[in-house]
């Protein structure tokens, strides 16, 4: 059985194997869900640092050459009531832990980056950081096309030492992003 597309979790991603598969015309994406857990970056739960999504999408994905990122759901509401945006009091939102059989247990808010409002769909802070991560990834690619991948990789390595070691310092992320922007503007 052969596949044209592979998608391991980030902790199972193997750069060398992925390069070999790409050489055979395959695509290798990666994903997170309720796993992997810390010390890996993961954005599935609002109980985990929200900045992890930005680092994962913006810096790890291009640095480790993943062809894409899969996330299973952004509006997994399951009959939850709509939030009344006109009221200053918001009833408690019922979070649920997704239950999965086996060694992985669920995590609060998995699959919820958007909330149902009576008038509009409501974004979350996690979604804003995902957006920032996507923009960081685009800047990474623009800079790499202009000055070469090696220079942008070196900047990314200031944020990401390994899949388990990365910064969550917003000032450091902003500084590297500014320098990547400078490369684009040259």
N, C-alpha and C positions, 0 to 999 in steps of 0.2 A: 504494500500500500504506500502510495507516495502522495505528498501534499505540496502545494505551491506556496504555502503560507504557514508559518510557525509562530506561536505566541506563548512563551513561557512566562511565569511570574518573574519579577525582577531579580529575586534571589536565585533563580534557576538559570538565568540568562548567562550564556557562555560566549564571550566575544569571539574567540577563535572558531568555535563551531558555527557561530552566526556568519562569520566571514566565509567559511567553507560553503555554507548553504547559499549565501548570496552569489558566490562564484558559479553556482549551479543554476542561477536564475530564480532562486527562491526569495521570499521576503521573510524577515524575522522582526516581528513586533515584540512588545512586552506588555505586561499588565500588572495591576495590583487589584486586590479586592479586600477581603478580610485578612489577607496575607500578602506579602510577608509583614511581620511585625517588627518593631524596633529591635535592632538598631537600623533597619532598612527604612528608607523614605517611603511613606505611604500616605495617601490623602483620603482614604476611604471613610474615616471616622472623624467627626468633629471633636472627639476626645484627644486626637493626636495633633501635633503642631501643624497648623494650616500652611505654614511656609514650606512644608515638605512637598506639597504638590507643585509649588513653583520650582523648587530645586529639581525635582524628578522630571518634570516636563521640560523646563527651560534649559537645564544644564546637563543632567545625566543622560537624557534621551539622545541628544546629538553627540555628546562626548563618547558614549558607548555604542554609537552608530545604530541604535534601534531604528528600524524603518518606520515605526509608528507606535502609538500607545493606545491600548484598548481599555476602556472603562465601561462597565456593563450597564450602568443606569445613572441618570441624573434626577429623575423625578419619580422615584418609587414610593408613591403615597399610600396605596392600598386603602381606599375609602376614608382617608383622613379628611376632616372638615376643612373647608376653605378658611383662610385667615381674613378677617375683616380689617382692611387697611385703614379704614376711617376711624377705628377705635384705638385709643392710646393703650388700652389694656388688651394684651393678646393672651388668649387662653393658652395654657401649657400645651406645647406640641408634644404629642406622644411619639417618642422615638422607640424604635424596636431594634433589638439585636437580631440580625439575620442568623437563623439557625442552620448550620451546615453539619452534616454527619462527618465523623472522622476527627482528625487531630485539629482541624481548624474550627474555631467557634466564631460566632458573629461579632459584629462591632456596631456600636450606636451610629446611626445615620448613614450607614452604607447605602449608596444609591440615591442619596438625597442632597443635591446641590441647589435645587430649586424648590420653592414652596408654593402651594396653591393659594392664591389670593382670590377674593370675591371679584375683584376688578382686573387684576393683573397676575402674571406669574412673578413671584418674588425671588430675587437672587440671594445667595448667601455670601458671606465673607470667603468661605472656601472656594466658591465659584470665581470670585474676583481674583484670588491668588492663582487659580487654574488659568484664568485669562492672562494674567501677568506671565505665567510660565510659558504659555503658548507664544506670547510676544517675545519673550527672551529667546526661545528656540528659533523664531523667525529672524531675530537680530543675529543670532549665532550663525545661521545659514547665510545671511546677507554678508556678514563680515568674512566668513570663510570663503565665499565666492570672490570677494574682493582682494583679500590679502593672504589667503591660504589657510587651510585647516589647522596647521601646526600652531600658528599664532593665537588662534581663538581657543584651541585646546589648552594652551598654556594658561590663558586667563581662566578658563573653566576649572582647571586643576587648582586654582586658588580657592575655589568654592567646594570642590569635590575631590577628596583624596582617594576615596574608594566607595563602593556601594554602601558601606556601613559607616563611613566617616565623611561628613559634609557639614558645612556651616549652616546655621539658622540665623546668623547675624544680618539684619536688614541693611545696615550701613555697608557691610562688606559686599552684599549682593548688589546694592545700588552702585557702589564704586566699580565693580567689575562690569556691570551693565553700561555704565557711562563710558568706560574704556572701550568696550565693544562698539558702542555708538560712535566713538571717535574713529575707530577703524572703518566703519561704514562711511563716515563723512569724508575720508581722505580722498 
